[in-house]
Amino acid sequence: MPGKPWTLEDEKRCKEMLEAGESLDAICQELGRNKDAILVKAKRLGWKVPAGCTHTTTMLELPKELMSPEEPLKILVAALNASKQPGLDKIEVQRLLVIATLARTYNDLLEKYERYKEVEKKLGEIGKRLEALEAFSKEAPQADKKYPQIH
């Protein structure tokens, strides 16, 4: 659920306080906002933020490698199993739903990515074959050209 809208005065005061090195707690207190709201606004507008205050739930660390197709399926199964527990509150059900949706989305995107990589590989092979034909056509005399075998 989004918080209250930012006014120009709120933004101006927030920026001034950040630039003055005020604590994040003081800024939150004065503007009546949580830390994430302050940090997300600062990041979006490119403002200076206090050292050590750059982590929010909306900032993601990119993994070095993609998960295998099996990993999101395991996550999906774990979320489905957890959803069977009696007495889950609304927030936990929503969290599990998000996890399941993200796992399905990952698998869909991974499938498209793998197809893209295959097409990219085939285009590279075709490019090499074309280069070989062009090189051959420049080297061989016109009258008795024999085209190379392409496998």
DSSP file (Angstrom, degrees, kcal/mol; ACC not computed):
  #  RESIDUE AA STRUCTURE BP1 BP2  ACC     N-H-->O    O-->H-N    N-H-->O    O-->H-N    TCO  KAPPA ALPHA  PHI   PSI    X-CA   Y-CA   Z-CA
    1    1 A M              0   0    0      0, 0.0     2,-0.0     0, 0.0     0, 0.0   0.000 360.0 360.0 360.0 124.9    0.0    0.0    0.0
    2    2 A P        -     0   0    0      0, 0.0     2,-0.0     0, 0.0     0, 0.0  -0.296 360.0-127.3 -68.1 151.1    1.6    3.3   -1.0
    3    3 A G        -     0   0    0      1,-0.2     3,-0.1    34,-0.0    30,-0.1  -0.014  48.3 -53.7 -81.6-167.4    2.2    6.0    1.6
    4    4 A K        -     0   0    0      1,-0.1    -1,-0.2    -2,-0.0     0, 0.0  -0.390  67.9 -95.8 -71.0 149.6    1.1    9.6    1.5
    5    5 A P        -     0   0    0      0, 0.0     2,-0.4     0, 0.0    -1,-0.1  -0.276  37.7-114.4 -64.9 149.4    2.1   11.6   -1.6
    6    6 A W        -     0   0    0     -3,-0.1     2,-0.2     4,-0.1     3,-0.0  -0.698  26.1-151.6 -84.4 132.6    5.2   13.7   -1.5
    7    7 A T     >  -     0   0    0     -2,-0.4     4,-2.3     1,-0.1     5,-0.2  -0.600  29.1-110.9 -92.7 164.4    4.7   17.5   -1.7
    8    8 A L  H  > S+     0   0    0      1,-0.2     4,-2.5    -2,-0.2     5,-0.2   0.870 121.7  53.5 -61.8 -35.0    7.4   19.8   -3.2
    9    9 A E  H  > S+     0   0    0      2,-0.2     4,-2.7     1,-0.2     5,-0.2   0.908 107.6  50.1 -65.6 -41.8    8.0   21.1    0.3
   10   10 A D  H  > S+     0   0    0      2,-0.2     4,-2.7     1,-0.2    -2,-0.2   0.931 112.4  47.2 -60.4 -46.2    8.5   17.6    1.7
   11   11 A E  H  X S+     0   0    0     -4,-2.3     4,-2.6     2,-0.2    -2,-0.2   0.924 112.9  48.6 -62.1 -44.9   11.0   16.8   -1.1
   12   12 A K  H  X S+     0   0    0     -4,-2.5     4,-2.4     1,-0.2    -2,-0.2   0.931 114.1  45.5 -61.7 -46.3   12.9   20.1   -0.5
   13   13 A R  H  X S+     0   0    0     -4,-2.7     4,-2.5     2,-0.2    -1,-0.2   0.900 112.5  51.6 -65.4 -40.7   13.1   19.6    3.2
   14   14 A C  H  X S+     0   0    0     -4,-2.7     4,-2.5    -5,-0.2    -2,-0.2   0.935 111.2  47.0 -61.3 -47.1   14.1   15.9    2.8
   15   15 A K  H  X S+     0   0    0     -4,-2.6     4,-2.7     1,-0.2     5,-0.2   0.917 112.1  50.4 -62.3 -44.0   16.9   16.9    0.4
   16   16 A E  H  X S+     0   0    0     -4,-2.4     4,-1.8     1,-0.2    -1,-0.2   0.923 112.2  47.0 -59.5 -45.0   18.1   19.7    2.7
   17   17 A M  H  <>S+     0   0    0     -4,-2.5     5,-2.5     2,-0.2     4,-0.4   0.891 112.7  49.0 -67.5 -39.2   18.2   17.4    5.7
   18   18 A L  H ><5S+     0   0    0     -4,-2.5     3,-1.4     1,-0.2    -2,-0.2   0.937 112.2  47.9 -63.8 -45.8   20.1   14.7    3.8
   19   19 A E  H 3<5S+     0   0    0     -4,-2.7    -1,-0.2     1,-0.3    -2,-0.2   0.804 108.2  55.7 -65.7 -28.9   22.6   17.2    2.5
   20   20 A A  T 3<5S-     0   0    0     -4,-1.8    -1,-0.3    -5,-0.2    -2,-0.2   0.527 117.3-115.0 -80.2  -4.9   23.1   18.5    6.0
   21   21 A G  T < 5 +     0   0    0     -3,-1.4    -3,-0.2    -4,-0.4    -2,-0.1   0.692  54.4 167.5  80.9  18.7   23.9   15.0    7.2
   22   22 A E      < -     0   0    0     -5,-2.5    -1,-0.2    -6,-0.2     2,-0.0  -0.275  43.1 -96.2 -61.8 152.7   20.8   14.7    9.5
   23   23 A S     >  -     0   0    0      1,-0.1     4,-2.1     4,-0.0     5,-0.2  -0.359  24.3-122.4 -70.5 152.3   20.1   11.2   10.7
   24   24 A L  H  > S+     0   0    0      1,-0.2     4,-2.6     2,-0.2     5,-0.2   0.873 113.9  56.1 -61.9 -37.2   17.6    9.1    8.9
   25   25 A D  H  > S+     0   0    0      1,-0.2     4,-2.4     2,-0.2    -1,-0.2   0.904 106.5  49.6 -61.7 -41.1   15.6    8.8   12.1
   26   26 A A  H  > S+     0   0    0      2,-0.2     4,-2.5     1,-0.2    -1,-0.2   0.899 111.5  48.8 -65.0 -40.3   15.4   12.6   12.4
   27   27 A I  H  X S+     0   0    0     -4,-2.1     4,-2.6     2,-0.2     5,-0.2   0.921 111.6  49.4 -65.8 -43.5   14.2   12.9    8.8
   28   28 A C  H  X>S+     0   0    0     -4,-2.6     4,-1.7     1,-0.2     5,-1.4   0.925 112.0  49.2 -59.7 -44.9   11.6   10.2    9.3
   29   29 A Q  H  <5S+     0   0    0     -4,-2.4    -2,-0.2     1,-0.2    -1,-0.2   0.932 114.1  44.2 -60.8 -48.2   10.4   11.9   12.4
   30   30 A E  H  <5S+     0   0    0     -4,-2.5    -1,-0.2     1,-0.2    -2,-0.2   0.896 122.2  36.3 -67.3 -40.4   10.1   15.3   10.8
   31   31 A L  H  <5S-     0   0    0     -4,-2.6    -1,-0.2    -5,-0.2    -2,-0.2   0.560 102.4-125.7 -92.8  -7.6    8.5   14.2    7.6
   32   32 A G  T  <5 +     0   0    0     -4,-1.7     2,-0.3     1,-0.2    -3,-0.2   0.899  68.8 121.2  66.6  40.2    6.3   11.4    9.1
   33   33 A R      < -     0   0    0     -5,-1.4    -1,-0.2    -6,-0.2    -2,-0.1  -0.886  62.8-109.0-131.5 161.5    7.7    8.8    6.8
   34   34 A N     >  -     0   0    0     -2,-0.3     4,-1.7    -3,-0.1     5,-0.1  -0.422  35.6-104.7 -87.1 169.4    9.5    5.5    7.1
   35   35 A K  H  > S+     0   0    0      1,-0.2     4,-2.8     2,-0.2     5,-0.2   0.885 118.8  54.8 -60.9 -41.5   13.2    4.9    6.2
   36   36 A D  H  > S+     0   0    0      1,-0.2     4,-2.9     2,-0.2     5,-0.3   0.906 106.0  52.1 -60.5 -40.8   12.4    3.0    3.0
   37   37 A A  H  > S+     0   0    0      1,-0.2     4,-1.9     2,-0.2    -1,-0.2   0.912 112.5  45.7 -61.8 -42.1   10.2    5.9    1.8
   38   38 A I  H  X S+     0   0    0     -4,-1.7     4,-2.4     2,-0.2    -2,-0.2   0.940 115.8  45.4 -65.5 -47.7   13.1    8.4    2.4
   39   39 A L  H  X S+     0   0    0     -4,-2.8     4,-2.5     2,-0.2    -2,-0.2   0.881 112.5  49.7 -67.6 -39.2   15.8    6.1    0.8
   40   40 A V  H  X S+     0   0    0     -4,-2.9     4,-2.7    -5,-0.2    -1,-0.2   0.926 112.4  48.2 -65.0 -43.8   13.7    5.2   -2.2
   41   41 A K  H  X S+     0   0    0     -4,-1.9     4,-2.0    -5,-0.3    -2,-0.2   0.927 112.6  49.0 -60.9 -45.1   12.9    8.9   -2.9
   42   42 A A  H  X>S+     0   0    0     -4,-2.4     5,-2.6     1,-0.2     4,-0.7   0.908 112.3  48.0 -62.3 -42.2   16.5    9.8   -2.5
   43   43 A K  H ><5S+     0   0    0     -4,-2.5     3,-0.9     3,-0.2    -2,-0.2   0.937 111.0  50.4 -64.6 -46.1   17.6    7.1   -4.9
   44   44 A R  H 3<5S+     0   0    0     -4,-2.7    -1,-0.2     1,-0.2    -2,-0.2   0.866 117.2  39.7 -60.1 -37.1   15.1    8.0   -7.5
   45   45 A L  H 3<5S-     0   0    0     -4,-2.0    -1,-0.2    -5,-0.2    -2,-0.2   0.416 112.0-116.9 -96.7   2.0   16.1   11.7   -7.4
   46   46 A G  T <<5 +     0   0    0     -3,-0.9    -3,-0.2    -4,-0.7     2,-0.1   0.794  57.5 158.2  72.5  29.3   19.8   11.0   -7.2
   47   47 A W      < -     0   0    0     -5,-2.6     2,-0.2    -6,-0.2    -1,-0.2  -0.460  48.5 -98.0 -84.5 158.5   20.3   12.6   -3.7
   48   48 A K        -     0   0    0     -2,-0.1    -1,-0.1   -33,-0.1    -5,-0.0  -0.542  40.7-162.2 -70.7 135.8   23.1   12.0   -1.3
   49   49 A V        -     0   0    0     -2,-0.2     3,-0.1   -30,-0.1     5,-0.1  -0.917  29.4 -90.7-120.6 151.9   22.1    9.5    1.4
   50   50 A P    >   -     0   0    0      0, 0.0     3,-1.7     0, 0.0   -31,-0.0  -0.256  53.8 -94.1 -58.5 144.1   23.9    8.9    4.7
   51   51 A A  T 3  S+     0   0    0      1,-0.3     0, 0.0     2,-0.1     0, 0.0  -0.294 111.7  22.3 -58.3 140.3   26.6    6.2    4.6
   52   52 A G  T 3  S+     0   0    0     -3,-0.1    -1,-0.3     1,-0.1     3,-0.2   0.519 101.1  94.5  80.5   4.7   25.4    2.8    5.6
   53   53 A C    <   +     0   0    0     -3,-1.7    -2,-0.1     1,-0.1    -1,-0.1  -0.153  48.4 100.9-119.1  38.4   21.8    3.7    4.8
   54   54 A T        +     0   0    0     -5,-0.1     2,-0.5     2,-0.0    -1,-0.1   0.520  54.2  96.6-102.4  -4.1   21.5    2.4    1.3
   55   55 A H        +     0   0    0     -3,-0.2     2,-0.3     3,-0.0   -16,-0.1  -0.755  40.1 151.8 -94.5 125.7   19.6   -0.9    1.9
   56   56 A T    >   -     0   0    0     -2,-0.5     3,-1.4     3,-0.1    -2,-0.0  -0.897  58.1-103.9-135.0 169.9   15.9   -1.1    1.4
   57   57 A T  T 3  S+     0   0    0     -2,-0.3    -2,-0.0     1,-0.3   -21,-0.0   0.682 119.1  59.0 -68.9 -15.1   13.6   -3.9    0.5
   58   58 A T  T 3  S+     0   0    0      2,-0.1     2,-0.5   -22,-0.0    -1,-0.3   0.500  86.8  86.6 -92.8  -3.2   13.3   -2.4   -3.0
   59   59 A M    <   -     0   0    0     -3,-1.4     2,-0.3     2,-0.0    -3,-0.1  -0.865  66.8-159.9 -99.4 126.7   17.0   -2.5   -3.8
   60   60 A L        -     0   0    0     -2,-0.5     2,-0.6    -5,-0.0    -2,-0.1  -0.811  15.8-137.9-112.5 145.2   18.1   -5.8   -5.2
   61   61 A E        -     0   0    0     -2,-0.3    -2,-0.0     0, 0.0     0, 0.0  -0.889  27.8-129.9 -97.2 124.4   21.5   -7.5   -5.5
   62   62 A L        -     0   0    0     -2,-0.6     2,-0.1     1,-0.1     0, 0.0  -0.559  21.4-124.7 -76.2 132.9   22.0   -9.1   -8.9
   63   63 A P        -     0   0    0      0, 0.0    -1,-0.1     0, 0.0     3,-0.1  -0.382   9.3-130.1 -73.3 156.2   23.1  -12.7   -8.8
   64   64 A K  S    S+     0   0    0      1,-0.1     2,-0.3    -2,-0.1    -2,-0.0   0.836  90.8  23.7 -73.7 -32.7   26.3  -13.7  -10.7
   65   65 A E  S    S-     0   0    0      0, 0.0     2,-0.1     0, 0.0    -1,-0.1  -0.930  84.6-108.1-132.9 156.1   24.5  -16.7  -12.4
   66   66 A L        -     0   0    0     -2,-0.3     2,-0.1     1,-0.1    -2,-0.0  -0.468  39.2-106.9 -77.1 153.0   21.0  -17.6  -13.2
   67   67 A M        -     0   0    0     -2,-0.1    -1,-0.1     1,-0.1     0, 0.0  -0.457  36.3-107.4 -73.3 152.7   19.1  -20.3  -11.3
   68   68 A S    >   -     0   0    0     -2,-0.1     3,-0.8     1,-0.1    -1,-0.1  -0.369  34.4-104.7 -70.9 162.2   18.6  -23.6  -13.1
   69   69 A P  T 3> S+     0   0    0      0, 0.0     4,-0.9     0, 0.0    -1,-0.1   0.775 120.7  60.9 -59.7 -23.9   15.0  -24.3  -14.2
   70   70 A E  H 3> S+     0   0    0      1,-0.2     4,-2.1     2,-0.2     5,-0.2   0.850  92.6  64.3 -71.9 -34.9   14.8  -26.8  -11.2
   71   71 A E  H <> S+     0   0    0     -3,-0.8     4,-2.2     1,-0.2     5,-0.2   0.928 102.4  44.7 -60.4 -51.0   15.4  -24.1   -8.5
   72   72 A P  H  > S+     0   0    0      0, 0.0     4,-2.5     0, 0.0    -1,-0.2   0.839 111.5  55.6 -64.8 -28.3   12.3  -22.0   -9.1
   73   73 A L  H  X S+     0   0    0     -4,-0.9     4,-2.4     2,-0.2    -2,-0.2   0.905 107.5  48.6 -67.0 -39.1   10.2  -25.2   -9.3
   74   74 A K  H  X S+     0   0    0     -4,-2.1     4,-2.5     2,-0.2    -1,-0.2   0.904 111.4  50.0 -63.9 -41.0   11.6  -26.2   -5.9
   75   75 A I  H  X S+     0   0    0     -4,-2.2     4,-2.5     2,-0.2    -2,-0.2   0.915 110.1  50.8 -63.1 -42.5   10.7  -22.7   -4.5
   76   76 A L  H  X S+     0   0    0     -4,-2.5     4,-2.5     2,-0.2    -2,-0.2   0.920 110.9  48.0 -61.3 -44.9    7.2  -23.1   -6.0
   77   77 A V  H  X S+     0   0    0     -4,-2.4     4,-2.7     2,-0.2    -2,-0.2   0.904 110.8  51.6 -63.1 -41.5    6.8  -26.5   -4.3
   78   78 A A  H  X S+     0   0    0     -4,-2.5     4,-2.4     2,-0.2    -2,-0.2   0.909 111.0  47.9 -61.9 -42.0    8.0  -25.1   -1.0
   79   79 A A  H  X S+     0   0    0     -4,-2.5     4,-1.8     2,-0.2    -2,-0.2   0.905 112.0  49.9 -65.4 -41.1    5.5  -22.2   -1.2
   80   80 A L  H  X S+     0   0    0     -4,-2.5     4,-0.5     2,-0.2    -2,-0.2   0.920 112.1  47.6 -63.3 -43.4    2.7  -24.6   -2.0
   81   81 A N  H >< S+     0   0    0     -4,-2.7     3,-1.1     1,-0.2     4,-0.3   0.907 111.2  50.8 -63.8 -41.6    3.6  -26.8    0.9
   82   82 A A  H >< S+     0   0    0     -4,-2.4     3,-1.5     1,-0.2    -1,-0.2   0.832 101.5  62.6 -65.2 -31.5    3.8  -23.8    3.2
   83   83 A S  H 3< S+     0   0    0     -4,-1.8    -1,-0.2     1,-0.3    -2,-0.2   0.674  91.6  67.3 -69.5 -14.3    0.4  -22.6    2.1
   84   84 A K  T << S+     0   0    0     -3,-1.1    -1,-0.3    -4,-0.5    -2,-0.2   0.631  74.5 109.9 -78.8 -13.6   -1.1  -25.9    3.5
   85   85 A Q  S X  S-     0   0    0     -3,-1.5     3,-0.7    -4,-0.3     2,-0.1  -0.404  73.4-120.0 -65.2 133.8   -0.3  -24.8    7.0
   86   86 A P  T 3  S+     0   0    0      0, 0.0    -1,-0.1     0, 0.0    -2,-0.1  -0.423  88.2  27.0 -72.5 150.0   -3.4  -24.0    9.0
   87   87 A G  T 3  S+     0   0    0      1,-0.2     2,-0.1    -2,-0.1    -2,-0.1   0.677  72.9 164.7  79.3  19.6   -3.9  -20.5   10.5
   88   88 A L    <   -     0   0    0     -3,-0.7    -1,-0.2    -5,-0.1     2,-0.1  -0.468  33.4-128.1 -67.8 138.4   -1.8  -18.5    8.1
   89   89 A D     >  -     0   0    0     -2,-0.1     4,-2.2     1,-0.1     5,-0.2  -0.367  25.7-100.8 -82.6 170.3   -2.4  -14.8    8.3
   90   90 A K  H  > S+     0   0    0      1,-0.2     4,-2.3     2,-0.2     5,-0.2   0.866 120.6  53.0 -59.4 -40.6   -3.3  -12.6    5.4
   91   91 A I  H  > S+     0   0    0      1,-0.2     4,-2.4     2,-0.2    -1,-0.2   0.908 109.5  48.4 -63.8 -42.9    0.3  -11.2    5.0
   92   92 A E  H  > S+     0   0    0      2,-0.2     4,-2.5     1,-0.2    -1,-0.2   0.894 110.6  51.0 -66.1 -39.5    1.9  -14.7    5.0
   93   93 A V  H  X S+     0   0    0     -4,-2.2     4,-2.2     2,-0.2    -1,-0.2   0.917 111.5  48.2 -62.5 -42.6   -0.6  -15.9    2.3
   94   94 A Q  H  X S+     0   0    0     -4,-2.3     4,-2.3     2,-0.2    -2,-0.2   0.899 110.4  51.7 -64.0 -40.6    0.2  -12.8    0.2
   95   95 A R  H  X S+     0   0    0     -4,-2.4     4,-2.3     1,-0.2    -2,-0.2   0.921 110.8  47.5 -62.3 -44.4    3.9  -13.4    0.7
   96   96 A L  H  X S+     0   0    0     -4,-2.5     4,-2.6     1,-0.2    -1,-0.2   0.878 110.2  53.1 -65.0 -37.6    3.5  -17.1   -0.5
   97   97 A L  H  X S+     0   0    0     -4,-2.2     4,-2.5     2,-0.2    -1,-0.2   0.910 109.2  48.9 -63.2 -42.3    1.5  -15.9   -3.5
   98   98 A V  H  X S+     0   0    0     -4,-2.3     4,-2.7     2,-0.2    -2,-0.2   0.920 110.9  50.5 -63.0 -43.8    4.2  -13.5   -4.5
   99   99 A I  H  X S+     0   0    0     -4,-2.3     4,-2.3     1,-0.2    -2,-0.2   0.931 112.1  46.9 -59.7 -46.5    6.8  -16.2   -4.1
  100  100 A A  H  X S+     0   0    0     -4,-2.6     4,-2.2     1,-0.2    -1,-0.2   0.904 113.1  49.1 -63.5 -41.6    4.8  -18.6   -6.3
  101  101 A T  H  X S+     0   0    0     -4,-2.5     4,-2.6     1,-0.2    -2,-0.2   0.911 111.4  49.0 -64.5 -43.0    4.2  -15.9   -8.9
  102  102 A L  H  X S+     0   0    0     -4,-2.7     4,-2.7     2,-0.2    -2,-0.2   0.892 109.8  51.8 -65.1 -39.2    7.8  -15.0   -9.1
  103  103 A A  H  X S+     0   0    0     -4,-2.3     4,-2.1     2,-0.2    -2,-0.2   0.925 112.5  45.4 -63.3 -44.2    8.9  -18.6   -9.5
  104  104 A R  H  X S+     0   0    0     -4,-2.2     4,-2.2     2,-0.2    -2,-0.2   0.924 113.6  49.7 -64.6 -43.7    6.5  -19.1  -12.4
  105  105 A T  H  X S+     0   0    0     -4,-2.6     4,-2.6     1,-0.2     5,-0.2   0.907 108.5  53.5 -62.2 -42.5    7.6  -15.8  -14.0
  106  106 A Y  H  X S+     0   0    0     -4,-2.7     4,-2.9     1,-0.2     5,-0.2   0.938 108.8  48.7 -58.2 -47.6   11.2  -16.8  -13.6
  107  107 A N  H  X S+     0   0    0     -4,-2.1     4,-2.1     1,-0.2    -1,-0.2   0.900 111.5  50.0 -61.6 -40.5   10.6  -20.1  -15.4
  108  108 A D  H  X S+     0   0    0     -4,-2.2     4,-1.8     1,-0.2    -1,-0.2   0.931 114.7  43.4 -62.1 -45.8    8.7  -18.3  -18.2
  109  109 A L  H  X S+     0   0    0     -4,-2.6     4,-2.6     1,-0.2    -2,-0.2   0.867 110.8  55.0 -69.7 -36.2   11.5  -15.8  -18.7
  110  110 A L  H  X S+     0   0    0     -4,-2.9     4,-2.6    -5,-0.2    -1,-0.2   0.900 106.5  51.8 -63.3 -40.0   14.2  -18.4  -18.5
  111  111 A E  H  X S+     0   0    0     -4,-2.1     4,-2.0    -5,-0.2    -1,-0.2   0.927 111.9  45.8 -61.8 -45.0   12.6  -20.4  -21.3
  112  112 A K  H  X S+     0   0    0     -4,-1.8     4,-2.4     1,-0.2    -2,-0.2   0.899 112.0  52.1 -64.2 -40.5   12.5  -17.3  -23.5
  113  113 A Y  H  X S+     0   0    0     -4,-2.6     4,-2.5     1,-0.2    -2,-0.2   0.912 108.3  50.2 -62.6 -43.6   16.1  -16.5  -22.6
  114  114 A E  H  X S+     0   0    0     -4,-2.6     4,-1.8     2,-0.2    -1,-0.2   0.891 110.8  49.4 -64.4 -39.0   17.3  -19.9  -23.5
  115  115 A R  H  X S+     0   0    0     -4,-2.0     4,-2.3     2,-0.2    -1,-0.2   0.911 110.5  51.1 -64.7 -41.2   15.5  -19.7  -26.9
  116  116 A Y  H  X S+     0   0    0     -4,-2.4     4,-2.7     1,-0.2    -2,-0.2   0.918 108.8  50.6 -60.4 -44.9   17.1  -16.3  -27.5
  117  117 A K  H  X S+     0   0    0     -4,-2.5     4,-2.1     1,-0.2    -1,-0.2   0.869 109.6  51.4 -63.0 -36.7   20.6  -17.7  -26.7
  118  118 A E  H  X S+     0   0    0     -4,-1.8     4,-2.3     2,-0.2    -1,-0.2   0.919 111.3  46.8 -66.1 -44.0   20.0  -20.6  -29.1
  119  119 A V  H  X S+     0   0    0     -4,-2.3     4,-2.5     1,-0.2    -2,-0.2   0.916 111.3  52.3 -62.7 -42.9   19.0  -18.2  -31.9
  120  120 A E  H  X S+     0   0    0     -4,-2.7     4,-1.8     1,-0.2    -2,-0.2   0.898 109.2  49.9 -60.0 -41.4   22.0  -16.0  -31.1
  121  121 A K  H  X S+     0   0    0     -4,-2.1     4,-2.0     2,-0.2    -2,-0.2   0.923 111.0  48.5 -63.4 -45.6   24.3  -19.1  -31.4
  122  122 A K  H  X S+     0   0    0     -4,-2.3     4,-2.4     1,-0.2    -2,-0.2   0.887 109.3  52.5 -64.5 -39.1   22.8  -20.0  -34.8
  123  123 A L  H  X S+     0   0    0     -4,-2.5     4,-2.4     1,-0.2    -1,-0.2   0.883 107.6  52.8 -63.5 -37.4   23.2  -16.5  -36.1
  124  124 A G  H  X S+     0   0    0     -4,-1.8     4,-2.0     2,-0.2    -2,-0.2   0.907 109.3  48.8 -62.4 -42.2   26.8  -16.6  -35.0
  125  125 A E  H  X S+     0   0    0     -4,-2.0     4,-2.0     2,-0.2    -2,-0.2   0.915 111.2  49.4 -64.2 -43.2   27.3  -19.8  -37.0
  126  126 A I  H  X S+     0   0    0     -4,-2.4     4,-2.4     1,-0.2    -2,-0.2   0.905 108.8  53.9 -62.2 -41.4   25.6  -18.4  -40.1
  127  127 A G  H  X S+     0   0    0     -4,-2.4     4,-2.2     1,-0.2    -1,-0.2   0.900 107.8  49.7 -59.9 -41.7   27.8  -15.3  -39.8
  128  128 A K  H  X S+     0   0    0     -4,-2.0     4,-2.1     2,-0.2    -1,-0.2   0.898 110.1  50.7 -64.6 -40.2   31.0  -17.5  -39.8
  129  129 A R  H  X S+     0   0    0     -4,-2.0     4,-2.2     2,-0.2    -2,-0.2   0.905 109.9  50.0 -64.2 -41.3   29.8  -19.3  -42.8
  130  130 A L  H  X S+     0   0    0     -4,-2.4     4,-2.6     2,-0.2    -2,-0.2   0.904 109.2  51.6 -63.9 -41.3   29.1  -16.1  -44.7
  131  131 A E  H  X S+     0   0    0     -4,-2.2     4,-2.6     1,-0.2    -1,-0.2   0.903 109.0  51.3 -61.8 -40.8   32.6  -14.8  -43.8
  132  132 A A  H  X S+     0   0    0     -4,-2.1     4,-2.3     2,-0.2    -2,-0.2   0.913 111.1  47.7 -63.6 -42.2   34.1  -18.0  -45.2
  133  133 A L  H  X S+     0   0    0     -4,-2.2     4,-2.4     2,-0.2    -2,-0.2   0.903 112.4  48.9 -64.8 -41.3   32.2  -17.6  -48.4
  134  134 A E  H  X S+     0   0    0     -4,-2.6     4,-1.5     2,-0.2    -2,-0.2   0.913 111.6  49.0 -65.1 -42.3   33.2  -14.0  -48.8
  135  135 A A  H  X S+     0   0    0     -4,-2.6     4,-1.6     1,-0.2    -2,-0.2   0.908 112.2  49.2 -63.4 -41.4   36.8  -14.8  -48.1
  136  136 A F  H  X S+     0   0    0     -4,-2.3     4,-2.5     1,-0.2    -2,-0.2   0.911 108.4  52.6 -64.1 -43.0   36.7  -17.6  -50.7
  137  137 A S  H  < S+     0   0    0     -4,-2.4    -1,-0.2     1,-0.2    -2,-0.2   0.803 110.6  48.0 -66.9 -27.4   35.1  -15.4  -53.3
  138  138 A K  H  < S+     0   0    0     -4,-1.5    -1,-0.2    -5,-0.2    -2,-0.2   0.811 116.6  42.7 -79.2 -31.2   37.9  -12.8  -52.9
  139  139 A E  H  < S+     0   0    0     -4,-1.6    -2,-0.2    -5,-0.2    -3,-0.1   0.877  99.0  76.7 -84.9 -40.0   40.7  -15.4  -53.1
  140  140 A A  S  < S-     0   0    0     -4,-2.5     5,-0.1    -5,-0.2     2,-0.1  -0.434  87.7-106.4 -79.3 144.3   39.6  -17.7  -56.0
  141  141 A P        -     0   0    0      0, 0.0     3,-0.1     0, 0.0    -1,-0.1  -0.417  29.4-123.4 -64.5 145.3   39.9  -16.6  -59.6
  142  142 A Q  S >  S+     0   0    0      1,-0.2     3,-0.9     2,-0.1    -2,-0.1   0.858 101.1  56.7 -60.3 -40.6   36.5  -15.8  -61.2
  143  143 A A  T 3  S+     0   0    0      1,-0.3    -1,-0.2     0, 0.0     2,-0.1   0.911 117.6  25.7 -67.4 -45.3   36.6  -18.3  -64.0
  144  144 A D  T 3  S+     0   0    0     -3,-0.1     2,-0.3     2,-0.1    -1,-0.3  -0.313  80.9 158.6-118.6  52.4   37.1  -21.5  -62.2
  145  145 A K    <   -     0   0    0     -3,-0.9     2,-0.5    -5,-0.1    -3,-0.1  -0.547  20.1-168.1 -73.9 133.4   35.6  -20.9  -58.8
  146  146 A K        -     0   0    0     -2,-0.3    -6,-0.1   -10,-0.1    -2,-0.1  -0.996  22.0-128.4-119.7 127.9   34.6  -23.9  -56.8
  147  147 A Y        -     0   0    0     -2,-0.5   -14,-0.1     1,-0.1     3,-0.1  -0.496  27.2-109.1 -78.1 142.9   32.6  -23.1  -53.7
  148  148 A P        -     0   0    0      0, 0.0     2,-0.4     0, 0.0    -1,-0.1  -0.284  32.9-103.7 -68.7 154.1   33.7  -24.5  -50.4
  149  149 A Q        -     0   0    0      2,-0.0     2,-0.6     1,-0.0     0, 0.0  -0.658  35.1-156.9 -76.3 127.7   31.8  -27.3  -48.7
  150  150 A I              0   0    0     -2,-0.4   -21,-0.0     1,-0.1    -3,-0.0  -0.940 360.0 360.0-111.2 124.1   29.7  -25.8  -45.8
  151  151 A H              0   0    0     -2,-0.6    -1,-0.1   -22,-0.0    -2,-0.0   0.388 360.0 360.0-108.7 360.0   28.8  -28.3  -43.1
